[in-house]
Amino acid sequence: MVSEYEIKKQICDIGKRIYDRNMVAANDGNISVKLNDNEFLCTPTGVSKGFMTPDYICKVDKNGKVLQANGNFRPSSEIKMHMRVYQCRPDVGAVVHAHPTFATSFAIAGIPLTQPIMPEAVIALGCVPIAKYGRPSTEEIPDAVEEWLPYYDAVLLESHGALTFSTDLLNAYHKMESVEFYAELLYKSRQLGGPKEFTPEQVEQLYEIRRQFGLPGKHPANVCPNVKAGKPSCHSCGGNCHGAANTETDAVVAEITKRVMEQLNLR
């Protein structure tokens, strides 16, 4: 079993990684790790994530109340957002919040990351929707994020940054890297005339690969309402598929399903 001190060291290491990769500036960003149902470690407010040591790390309960903190260190007001993730997603063991340049640019522009342009992004992330703007230190941000928690493991925060979460800290951080890389490639490909998107059949094949891998977390390959209805998953819907059925005709859906299953040798 990993000691609490080792987890604090890992938080500091990940903090330095996001700082060194220009995913945060000055004292921006925050990281948290779940120890058990009522104890969480988190980074303090007002501190650069690139220069932390284990004694900086705070411990809070499930309500964000401080259980342990050294000196003047205190959790960020954004701990509310982290706690909402843990509350709604019992499978999550760590949360990373940062302001990566390209992903945050999309968040500021109000553009979700939904275009299927590379296999790794489709398999690992599916889509990355945008949670509506909320005022810092209020419940508005957690409320906005909660809308997407049952369906995704990464969310852009309107005019703010990005939030990723997973079973453990390293995976949560890797998702942040993936979101930023996806956003950078999408931005640059648009400068070259626009990306070539995968077809619905190609997307479904990639989703099937994810299902075969048995990857943890929430993803359109598993939670899309079309999947539950026995239809192909949707992807480029802007993140709105969770609230309404897809509008494709039954004939088109049936044909796509037939072709995909034939290519996957499932028939």
Phi, psi and omega in degrees: 000133182286134181286159178299323179296320179295323178294321177298319178296321179294321177301317179296320179295315179293323176301318178293324179297314181290331177289314182293333180269012179060032175273350175215159175233148178052241184256018184292164172082164176200156185223144175216155179223136179275124175271315176201188185296344182229008180226131183221139173264143181209157178284152181275162176281155174071022182228135176294130182290350179271355186228031181272154170234162185307329182288351176284333191288135181261162174237133180231165175267184186294346177261003180086006179283136184292126174260327180202133177202136181271141176056230181264008181291135178219150179297153174293153176297341180283002175300336177301319180295317179298315182296327178294322177299311181297323180295319184271341184231085180301340180281348184276134179246351181200151181227137177235129175239129181211177180236057180300139192304306185289314180298319180292328176298319177295321179295321179291324180281350180076030182247113177289158179265091185236352183284125180280099188238346179212142185303316184300318181291319180296317182287315187279321188248326188076265175229162175232101182281176178246125173278136184298158185300141175222149179288136179304145176071004178254176176280358182296320180292310176303320180297320181291321180292323185303328180305327187259350186300325180289351191237342188220161176248006178210138182219136169277145178252117186308126179058028187220297185171218182221154180226128177229153184206149182199190184294330179212173188295317182298318179292323177296319177294317179300325177295324177296318175301316182296319179298314181293319180295317176302312182296320180295316179295321179295317179298312184291323179293330176293329177289339181264013177111357178112139181286154173269114184275154173291152174285163175304324179294318179294321177298315181296324177296320178293322177296323179294323176299317178299316180297321179293326177290337181068036183294142181283171176098181179259141187197145179305333179298336184247326188251353178302133181300333177296321180299315181296336179267005179079021180248167177297148177293149172265163182222297187275054183257005182073015178082013183263001186290340184288344185255349183206155179288153177292149186265005179297149179287155181299326181295316179294316179300315181297320181293317179297315180301315181299314183293319180296314182295325178295317181292332179270004181057037179264001177231000000 
